[in-house]
Amino acid sequence: MSNSNNDQSTKPENPYKDDPHIINPENIPKHKTQSEVQQEIAQKHLELVEKQFLDSIAKFENKNMYLEREIEKLREEKNKMAMYHQQLEHALAQEVENRERREIEKQRILEIKRDTPSYWGTNALAASYREIEIHPDFPEFNIINELLNSTIESHGNEYGTIYGKDPTDCTKQEDLEFSIILYRAVLGDLHIAKKYKKETYRGKDKHRVCRPPYKPNSCNLYDSVMGESKKYGGDKLEYREFILYESAQAYPEYVIKFKRSAANIHAPSNMQQLNTKWYNFLQNTYKLRPE
Protein backbone atom coordinates (compact mmCIF):
# COMPACT_ATOMS: atom_id res chain seq x y z
CA MET A 1 0.00 0.00 0.00
CA SER A 2 2.77 2.34 0.83
CA ASN A 3 4.42 1.75 -2.52
CA SER A 4 1.15 2.39 -4.32
CA ASN A 5 0.63 5.70 -2.51
CA ASN A 6 4.16 6.76 -3.31
CA ASP A 7 3.59 6.05 -7.01
CA GLN A 8 0.43 8.13 -7.01
CA SER A 9 2.10 11.06 -5.26
CA THR A 10 4.98 11.20 -7.76
CA LYS A 11 2.80 10.92 -10.87
CA PRO A 12 3.77 13.77 -13.30
CA GLU A 13 1.22 16.38 -14.24
CA ASN A 14 -0.10 16.68 -17.78
CA PRO A 15 1.62 19.76 -19.33
CA TYR A 16 -1.13 20.23 -21.93
CA LYS A 17 -4.08 20.19 -19.59
CA ASP A 18 -4.55 24.00 -19.89
CA ASP A 19 -3.99 24.25 -23.70
CA PRO A 20 -7.37 25.12 -25.28
CA HIS A 21 -6.33 23.60 -28.64
CA ILE A 22 -5.57 20.16 -27.21
CA ILE A 23 -8.26 17.95 -25.79
CA ASN A 24 -7.25 16.83 -22.39
CA PRO A 25 -9.15 13.71 -21.35
CA GLU A 26 -9.08 14.95 -17.80
CA ASN A 27 -11.07 18.01 -18.81
CA ILE A 28 -13.82 16.04 -20.55
CA PRO A 29 -16.95 15.90 -18.47
CA LYS A 30 -17.91 12.41 -17.47
CA HIS A 31 -21.44 12.82 -18.76
CA LYS A 32 -20.38 13.40 -22.46
CA THR A 33 -20.74 10.55 -24.84
CA GLN A 34 -17.94 9.27 -27.05
CA SER A 35 -19.55 10.88 -30.14
CA GLU A 36 -19.68 14.30 -28.47
CA VAL A 37 -16.08 13.98 -27.46
CA GLN A 38 -15.05 13.17 -31.04
CA GLN A 39 -17.03 16.12 -32.38
CA GLU A 40 -15.40 18.46 -29.88
CA ILE A 41 -11.94 17.15 -30.81
CA ALA A 42 -12.74 17.62 -34.51
CA GLN A 43 -13.99 21.18 -33.85
CA LYS A 44 -10.82 22.07 -31.95
CA HIS A 45 -8.74 20.59 -34.73
CA LEU A 46 -10.61 22.65 -37.34
CA GLU A 47 -10.08 25.82 -35.32
CA LEU A 48 -6.36 25.05 -35.06
CA VAL A 49 -6.11 24.39 -38.81
CA GLU A 50 -8.07 27.57 -39.54
CA LYS A 51 -5.73 29.62 -37.31
CA GLN A 52 -2.65 28.19 -39.01
CA PHE A 53 -4.20 28.88 -42.42
CA LEU A 54 -4.97 32.50 -41.51
CA ASP A 55 -1.43 32.94 -40.17
CA SER A 56 -0.06 31.57 -43.43
CA ILE A 57 -2.25 33.95 -45.44
CA ALA A 58 -1.04 36.92 -43.35
CA LYS A 59 2.60 35.92 -43.85
CA PHE A 60 2.01 35.49 -47.57
CA GLU A 61 0.33 38.91 -47.81
CA ASN A 62 3.23 40.56 -45.97
CA LYS A 63 5.71 38.83 -48.24
CA ASN A 64 3.65 39.81 -51.28
CA MET A 65 3.62 43.46 -50.17
CA TYR A 66 7.40 43.36 -49.69
CA LEU A 67 7.88 41.87 -53.16
CA GLU A 68 5.58 44.51 -54.68
CA ARG A 69 7.66 47.27 -53.08
CA GLU A 70 10.86 45.71 -54.39
CA ILE A 71 9.32 45.40 -57.86
CA GLU A 72 8.31 49.07 -57.73
CA LYS A 73 11.87 50.03 -56.78
CA LEU A 74 13.21 48.00 -59.71
CA ARG A 75 10.77 49.74 -62.05
CA GLU A 76 11.91 53.15 -60.83
CA GLU A 77 15.56 52.17 -61.31
CA LYS A 78 14.73 50.89 -64.77
CA ASN A 79 13.02 54.19 -65.67
CA LYS A 80 15.98 56.19 -64.35
CA MET A 81 18.37 54.02 -66.35
CA ALA A 82 16.28 54.48 -69.48
CA MET A 83 16.23 58.27 -69.02
CA TYR A 84 20.00 58.27 -68.45
CA HIS A 85 20.57 56.30 -71.65
CA GLN A 86 18.32 58.71 -73.57
CA GLN A 87 20.27 61.70 -72.23
CA LEU A 88 23.55 59.97 -73.03
CA GLU A 89 22.45 59.18 -76.58
CA HIS A 90 21.26 62.77 -77.04
CA ALA A 91 24.55 64.18 -75.74
CA LEU A 92 26.51 61.79 -77.96
CA ALA A 93 24.48 62.72 -81.01
CA GLN A 94 24.93 66.42 -80.20
CA GLU A 95 28.70 65.97 -79.86
CA VAL A 96 28.91 64.09 -83.16
CA GLU A 97 26.88 66.83 -84.83
CA ASN A 98 29.11 69.54 -83.35
CA ARG A 99 32.24 67.74 -84.50
CA GLU A 100 30.89 67.32 -87.99
CA ARG A 101 29.94 71.01 -88.08
CA ARG A 102 33.41 72.01 -86.88
CA GLU A 103 35.03 69.84 -89.53
CA ILE A 104 32.84 71.39 -92.22
CA GLU A 105 33.69 74.89 -90.98
CA LYS A 106 37.36 74.00 -90.87
CA GLN A 107 37.28 72.75 -94.45
CA ARG A 108 35.43 75.85 -95.56
CA ILE A 109 37.98 78.10 -93.84
CA LEU A 110 40.86 76.25 -95.44
CA GLU A 111 39.29 76.78 -98.83
CA ILE A 112 39.14 80.58 -98.44
CA LYS A 113 41.78 82.19 -100.61
CA ARG A 114 43.96 84.65 -98.73
CA ASP A 115 45.36 87.28 -101.02
CA THR A 116 48.50 89.18 -100.09
CA PRO A 117 50.14 92.24 -101.61
CA SER A 118 52.01 91.43 -104.80
CA TYR A 119 55.28 92.68 -103.38
CA TRP A 120 55.10 89.99 -100.67
CA GLY A 121 55.90 87.40 -103.30
CA THR A 122 54.18 84.11 -104.08
CA ASN A 123 52.97 81.84 -101.27
CA ALA A 124 53.82 84.44 -98.68
CA LEU A 125 51.69 82.80 -95.99
CA ALA A 126 53.04 79.30 -96.59
CA ALA A 127 56.41 79.99 -94.98
CA SER A 128 56.69 80.03 -91.18
CA TYR A 129 58.85 83.16 -91.35
CA ARG A 130 59.42 85.67 -94.07
CA GLU A 131 60.97 89.10 -93.90
CA ILE A 132 59.93 91.66 -96.51
CA GLU A 133 61.20 95.18 -96.82
CA ILE A 134 58.38 97.68 -97.18
CA HIS A 135 59.32 100.31 -99.77
CA PRO A 136 58.13 103.93 -99.30
CA ASP A 137 56.05 103.54 -102.47
CA PHE A 138 53.99 100.69 -100.96
CA PRO A 139 50.62 101.51 -99.36
CA GLU A 140 51.64 99.96 -96.06
CA PHE A 141 54.59 102.28 -95.67
CA ASN A 142 52.50 105.45 -95.64
CA ILE A 143 49.96 103.96 -93.25
CA ILE A 144 52.62 102.78 -90.78
CA ASN A 145 54.43 106.10 -91.06
CA GLU A 146 51.27 108.04 -90.20
CA LEU A 147 50.37 105.60 -87.42
CA LEU A 148 53.76 105.89 -85.75
CA ASN A 149 53.84 109.66 -86.03
CA SER A 150 50.30 110.12 -84.71
CA THR A 151 50.72 107.64 -81.87
CA ILE A 152 53.90 109.25 -80.57
CA GLU A 153 52.40 112.72 -80.85
CA SER A 154 49.33 111.65 -78.88
CA HIS A 155 51.56 110.72 -75.94
CA GLY A 156 52.22 114.38 -75.36
CA ASN A 157 55.72 114.47 -76.80
CA GLU A 158 55.80 115.82 -80.32
CA TYR A 159 59.42 114.88 -80.79
CA GLY A 160 58.97 111.12 -80.61
CA THR A 161 59.47 109.69 -77.12
CA ILE A 162 57.10 108.47 -74.45
CA TYR A 163 59.09 108.15 -71.23
CA GLY A 164 62.49 109.14 -72.64
CA LYS A 165 64.16 112.52 -72.86
CA ASP A 166 63.27 115.15 -75.39
CA PRO A 167 65.62 114.57 -78.36
CA THR A 168 66.29 118.30 -78.56
CA ASP A 169 68.24 117.94 -75.32
CA CYS A 170 70.57 115.38 -76.92
CA THR A 171 73.21 115.96 -79.53
CA LYS A 172 73.48 114.33 -82.94
CA GLN A 173 70.04 112.68 -82.74
CA GLU A 174 69.62 112.84 -86.49
CA ASP A 175 72.54 110.46 -87.00
CA LEU A 176 70.97 107.71 -84.87
CA GLU A 177 68.56 105.08 -86.19
CA PHE A 178 66.02 103.57 -83.83
CA SER A 179 63.83 100.48 -84.14
CA ILE A 180 60.40 99.70 -82.80
CA ILE A 181 58.34 96.52 -83.24
CA LEU A 182 54.65 96.80 -84.09
CA TYR A 183 52.72 93.80 -82.79
CA ARG A 184 49.33 92.50 -83.74
CA ALA A 185 47.95 91.23 -80.42
CA VAL A 186 45.00 89.04 -79.49
CA LEU A 187 43.75 90.26 -76.12
CA GLY A 188 40.84 87.84 -75.68
CA ASP A 189 38.92 88.27 -72.43
CA LEU A 190 40.60 91.38 -71.09
CA HIS A 191 40.99 92.28 -67.41
CA ILE A 192 41.05 96.06 -66.91
CA ALA A 193 43.13 97.07 -63.90
CA LYS A 194 42.34 100.57 -62.68
CA LYS A 195 43.65 100.15 -59.16
CA TYR A 196 47.12 98.67 -58.95
CA LYS A 197 47.49 95.94 -56.33
CA LYS A 198 51.00 94.61 -56.00
CA GLU A 199 50.03 91.28 -54.42
CA THR A 200 47.50 90.59 -57.16
CA TYR A 201 49.60 91.48 -60.17
CA ARG A 202 53.15 90.79 -58.94
CA GLY A 203 52.78 88.30 -56.10
CA LYS A 204 54.47 88.06 -52.72
CA ASP A 205 58.21 87.82 -52.12
CA LYS A 206 59.65 85.12 -54.37
CA HIS A 207 56.24 83.87 -55.52
CA ARG A 208 55.91 85.93 -58.66
CA VAL A 209 52.64 85.98 -60.58
CA CYS A 210 53.06 84.65 -64.13
CA ARG A 211 49.42 84.48 -65.09
CA PRO A 212 46.41 86.80 -65.41
CA PRO A 213 44.03 87.07 -62.44
CA TYR A 214 40.98 84.87 -61.95
CA LYS A 215 37.58 85.98 -63.13
CA PRO A 216 35.06 86.87 -60.40
CA ASN A 217 33.34 83.82 -58.90
CA SER A 218 35.10 81.50 -61.35
CA CYS A 219 38.11 79.21 -61.62
CA ASN A 220 38.86 80.54 -65.12
CA LEU A 221 41.54 83.09 -65.86
CA TYR A 222 41.46 86.21 -67.96
CA ASP A 223 43.47 86.12 -71.20
CA SER A 224 45.32 89.41 -70.75
CA VAL A 225 45.53 92.51 -68.57
CA MET A 226 45.27 96.17 -69.45
CA GLY A 227 46.58 98.75 -67.02
CA GLU A 228 44.25 101.71 -67.32
CA SER A 229 45.65 105.22 -67.64
CA LYS A 230 44.88 108.07 -65.27
CA LYS A 231 42.94 109.75 -68.05
CA TYR A 232 40.35 106.93 -67.95
CA GLY A 233 40.24 106.26 -64.21
CA GLY A 234 43.55 104.53 -63.46
CA ASP A 235 45.57 105.41 -60.37
CA LYS A 236 49.15 104.85 -61.52
CA LEU A 237 49.85 104.84 -65.27
CA GLU A 238 50.11 107.83 -67.54
CA TYR A 239 49.31 105.67 -70.58
CA ARG A 240 47.56 102.36 -71.12
CA GLU A 241 49.74 99.27 -70.92
CA PHE A 242 48.87 95.75 -72.12
CA ILE A 243 50.24 92.54 -70.60
CA LEU A 244 50.13 89.23 -72.47
CA TYR A 245 51.00 85.89 -70.87
CA GLU A 246 51.25 83.66 -73.95
CA SER A 247 53.67 84.25 -76.80
CA ALA A 248 51.07 83.07 -79.30
CA GLN A 249 48.91 86.08 -78.43
CA ALA A 250 51.34 88.54 -80.03
CA TYR A 251 52.49 88.52 -83.63
CA PRO A 252 55.45 90.83 -84.48
CA GLU A 253 54.09 92.21 -87.74
CA TYR A 254 56.44 95.12 -88.47
CA VAL A 255 59.94 96.16 -87.47
CA ILE A 256 59.93 99.94 -87.94
CA LYS A 257 63.24 101.72 -88.32
CA PHE A 258 63.15 105.49 -87.89
CA LYS A 259 65.18 108.55 -87.01
CA ARG A 260 64.23 111.35 -84.68
CA SER A 261 64.67 114.97 -85.56
CA ALA A 262 63.59 118.17 -83.87
CA ALA A 263 64.11 120.08 -87.10
CA ASN A 264 61.83 117.93 -89.26
CA ILE A 265 58.60 117.56 -87.33
CA HIS A 266 55.62 115.96 -89.09
CA ALA A 267 52.13 117.18 -88.46
CA PRO A 268 49.98 114.60 -86.67
CA SER A 269 47.51 112.61 -88.75
CA ASN A 270 43.80 112.35 -88.17
CA MET A 271 43.42 109.05 -86.24
CA GLN A 272 39.87 108.44 -87.40
CA GLN A 273 40.83 108.81 -91.04
CA LEU A 274 43.92 106.69 -90.44
CA ASN A 275 41.84 103.86 -88.91
CA THR A 276 39.50 103.96 -91.92
CA LYS A 277 42.44 103.87 -94.33
CA TRP A 278 44.03 100.94 -92.48
CA TYR A 279 40.75 99.00 -92.38
CA ASN A 280 40.19 99.50 -96.11
CA PHE A 281 43.72 98.35 -96.81
CA LEU A 282 43.21 95.13 -94.84
CA GLN A 283 39.77 94.53 -96.33
CA ASN A 284 40.90 94.96 -99.92
CA THR A 285 44.21 93.15 -99.50
CA TYR A 286 43.25 90.15 -97.36
CA LYS A 287 39.60 89.84 -98.40
CA LEU A 288 38.27 90.07 -94.86
CA ARG A 289 34.71 89.92 -96.17
CA PRO A 290 33.68 87.01 -98.40
CA GLU A 291 32.71 88.05 -101.88
C-alpha positions in Angstrom: 0.0 0.0 0.0 2.8 2.3 0.8 4.4 1.7 -2.5 1.2 2.4 -4.3 0.6 5.7 -2.5 4.2 6.8 -3.3 3.6 6.0 -7.0 0.4 8.1 -7.0 2.1 11.1 -5.3 5.0 11.2 -7.8 2.8 10.9 -10.9 3.8 13.8 -13.3 1.2 16.4 -14.2 -0.1 16.7 -17.8 1.6 19.8 -19.3 -1.1 20.2 -21.9 -4.1 20.2 -19.6 -4.6 24.0 -19.9 -4.0 24.3 -23.7 -7.4 25.1 -25.3 -6.3 23.6 -28.6 -5.6 20.2 -27.2 -8.3 18.0 -25.8 -7.3 16.8 -22.4 -9.2 13.7 -21.3 -9.1 14.9 -17.8 -11.1 18.0 -18.8 -13.8 16.0 -20.5 -17.0 15.9 -18.5 -17.9 12.4 -17.5 -21.4 12.8 -18.8 -20.4 13.4 -22.5 -20.7 10.6 -24.8 -17.9 9.3 -27.0 -19.5 10.9 -30.1 -19.7 14.3 -28.5 -16.1 14.0 -27.5 -15.0 13.2 -31.0 -17.0 16.1 -32.4 -15.4 18.5 -29.9 -11.9 17.1 -30.8 -12.7 17.6 -34.5 -14.0 21.2 -33.8 -10.8 22.1 -32.0 -8.7 20.6 -34.7 -10.6 22.7 -37.3 -10.1 25.8 -35.3 -6.4 25.0 -35.1 -6.1 24.4 -38.8 -8.1 27.6 -39.5 -5.7 29.6 -37.3 -2.6 28.2 -39.0 -4.2 28.9 -42.4 -5.0 32.5 -41.5 -1.4 32.9 -40.2 -0.1 31.6 -43.4 -2.2 33.9 -45.4 -1.0 36.9 -43.3 2.6 35.9 -43.9 2.0 35.5 -47.6 0.3 38.9 -47.8 3.2 40.6 -46.0 5.7 38.8 -48.2 3.6 39.8 -51.3 3.6 43.5 -50.2 7.4 43.4 -49.7 7.9 41.9 -53.2 5.6 44.5 -54.7 7.7 47.3 -53.1 10.9 45.7 -54.4 9.3 45.4 -57.9 8.3 49.1 -57.7 11.9 50.0 -56.8 13.2 48.0 -59.7 10.8 49.7 -62.1 11.9 53.1 -60.8 15.6 52.2 -61.3 14.7 50.9 -64.8 13.0 54.2 -65.7 16.0 56.2 -64.3 18.4 54.0 -66.4 16.3 54.5 -69.5 16.2 58.3 -69.0 20.0 58.3 -68.4 20.6 56.3 -71.6 18.3 58.7 -73.6 20.3 61.7 -72.2 23.5 60.0 -73.0 22.5 59.2 -76.6 21.3 62.8 -77.0 24.5 64.2 -75.7 26.5 61.8 -78.0 24.5 62.7 -81.0 24.9 66.4 -80.2 28.7 66.0 -79.9 28.9 64.1 -83.2 26.9 66.8 -84.8 29.1 69.5 -83.4 32.2 67.7 -84.5 30.9 67.3 -88.0 29.9 71.0 -88.1 33.4 72.0 -86.9 35.0 69.8 -89.5 32.8 71.4 -92.2 33.7 74.9 -91.0 37.4 74.0 -90.9 37.3 72.7 -94.4 35.4 75.9 -95.6 38.0 78.1 -93.8 40.9 76.2 -95.4 39.3 76.8 -98.8 39.1 80.6 -98.4 41.8 82.2 -100.6 44.0 84.6 -98.7 45.4 87.3 -101.0 48.5 89.2 -100.1 50.1 92.2 -101.6 52.0 91.4 -104.8 55.3 92.7 -103.4 55.1 90.0 -100.7 55.9 87.4 -103.3 54.2 84.1 -104.1 53.0 81.8 -101.3 53.8 84.4 -98.7 51.7 82.8 -96.0 53.0 79.3 -96.6 56.4 80.0 -95.0 56.7 80.0 -91.2 58.9 83.2 -91.3 59.4 85.7 -94.1 61.0 89.1 -93.9 59.9 91.7 -96.5 61.2 95.2 -96.8 58.4 97.7 -97.2 59.3 100.3 -99.8 58.1 103.9 -99.3 56.0 103.5 -102.5 54.0 100.7 -101.0 50.6 101.5 -99.4 51.6 100.0 -96.1 54.6 102.3 -95.7 52.5 105.4 -95.6 50.0 104.0 -93.2 52.6 102.8 -90.8 54.4 106.1 -91.1 51.3 108.0 -90.2 50.4 105.6 -87.4 53.8 105.9 -85.8 53.8 109.7 -86.0 50.3 110.1 -84.7 50.7 107.6 -81.9 53.9 109.3 -80.6 52.4 112.7 -80.8 49.3 111.6 -78.9 51.6 110.7 -75.9 52.2 114.4 -75.4 55.7 114.5 -76.8 55.8 115.8 -80.3 59.4 114.9 -80.8 59.0 111.1 -80.6 59.5 109.7 -77.1 57.1 108.5 -74.4 59.1 108.2 -71.2 62.5 109.1 -72.6 64.2 112.5 -72.9 63.3 115.1 -75.4 65.6 114.6 -78.4 66.3 118.3 -78.6 68.2 117.9 -75.3 70.6 115.4 -76.9 73.2 116.0 -79.5 73.5 114.3 -82.9 70.0 112.7 -82.7 69.6 112.8 -86.5 72.5 110.5 -87.0 71.0 107.7 -84.9 68.6 105.1 -86.2 66.0 103.6 -83.8 63.8 100.5 -84.1 60.4 99.7 -82.8 58.3 96.5 -83.2 54.7 96.8 -84.1 52.7 93.8 -82.8 49.3 92.5 -83.7 48.0 91.2 -80.4 45.0 89.0 -79.5 43.8 90.3 -76.1 40.8 87.8 -75.7 38.9 88.3 -72.4 40.6 91.4 -71.1 41.0 92.3 -67.4 41.1 96.1 -66.9 43.1 97.1 -63.9 42.3 100.6 -62.7 43.7 100.2 -59.2 47.1 98.7 -59.0 47.5 95.9 -56.3 51.0 94.6 -56.0 50.0 91.3 -54.4 47.5 90.6 -57.2 49.6 91.5 -60.2 53.1 90.8 -58.9 52.8 88.3 -56.1 54.5 88.1 -52.7 58.2 87.8 -52.1 59.7 85.1 -54.4 56.2 83.9 -55.5 55.9 85.9 -58.7 52.6 86.0 -60.6 53.1 84.7 -64.1 49.4 84.5 -65.1 46.4 86.8 -65.4 44.0 87.1 -62.4 41.0 84.9 -61.9 37.6 86.0 -63.1 35.1 86.9 -60.4 33.3 83.8 -58.9 35.1 81.5 -61.3 38.1 79.2 -61.6 38.9 80.5 -65.1 41.5 83.1 -65.9 41.5 86.2 -68.0 43.5 86.1 -71.2 45.3 89.4 -70.7 45.5 92.5 -68.6 45.3 96.2 -69.5 46.6 98.8 -67.0 44.2 101.7 -67.3 45.7 105.2 -67.6 44.9 108.1 -65.3 42.9 109.7 -68.0 40.4 106.9 -68.0 40.2 106.3 -64.2 43.6 104.5 -63.5 45.6 105.4 -60.4 49.1 104.8 -61.5 49.9 104.8 -65.3 50.1 107.8 -67.5 49.3 105.7 -70.6 47.6 102.4 -71.1 49.7 99.3 -70.9 48.9 95.8 -72.1 50.2 92.5 -70.6 50.1 89.2 -72.5 51.0 85.9 -70.9 51.2 83.7 -73.9 53.7 84.2 -76.8 51.1 83.1 -79.3 48.9 86.1 -78.4 51.3 88.5 -80.0 52.5 88.5 -83.6 55.4 90.8 -84.5 54.1 92.2 -87.7 56.4 95.1 -88.5 59.9 96.2 -87.5 59.9 99.9 -87.9 63.2 101.7 -88.3 63.2 105.5 -87.9 65.2 108.6 -87.0 64.2 111.3 -84.7 64.7 115.0 -85.6 63.6 118.2 -83.9 64.1 120.1 -87.1 61.8 117.9 -89.3 58.6 117.6 -87.3 55.6 116.0 -89.1 52.1 117.2 -88.5 50.0 114.6 -86.7 47.5 112.6 -88.7 43.8 112.3 -88.2 43.4 109.0 -86.2 39.9 108.4 -87.4 40.8 108.8 -91.0 43.9 106.7 -90.4 41.8 103.9 -88.9 39.5 104.0 -91.9 42.4 103.9 -94.3 44.0 100.9 -92.5 40.7 99.0 -92.4 40.2 99.5 -96.1 43.7 98.3 -96.8 43.2 95.1 -94.8 39.8 94.5 -96.3 40.9 95.0 -99.9 44.2 93.2 -99.5 43.3 90.1 -97.4 39.6 89.8 -98.4 38.3 90.1 -94.9 34.7 89.9 -96.2 33.7 87.0 -98.4 32.7 88.0 -101.9 
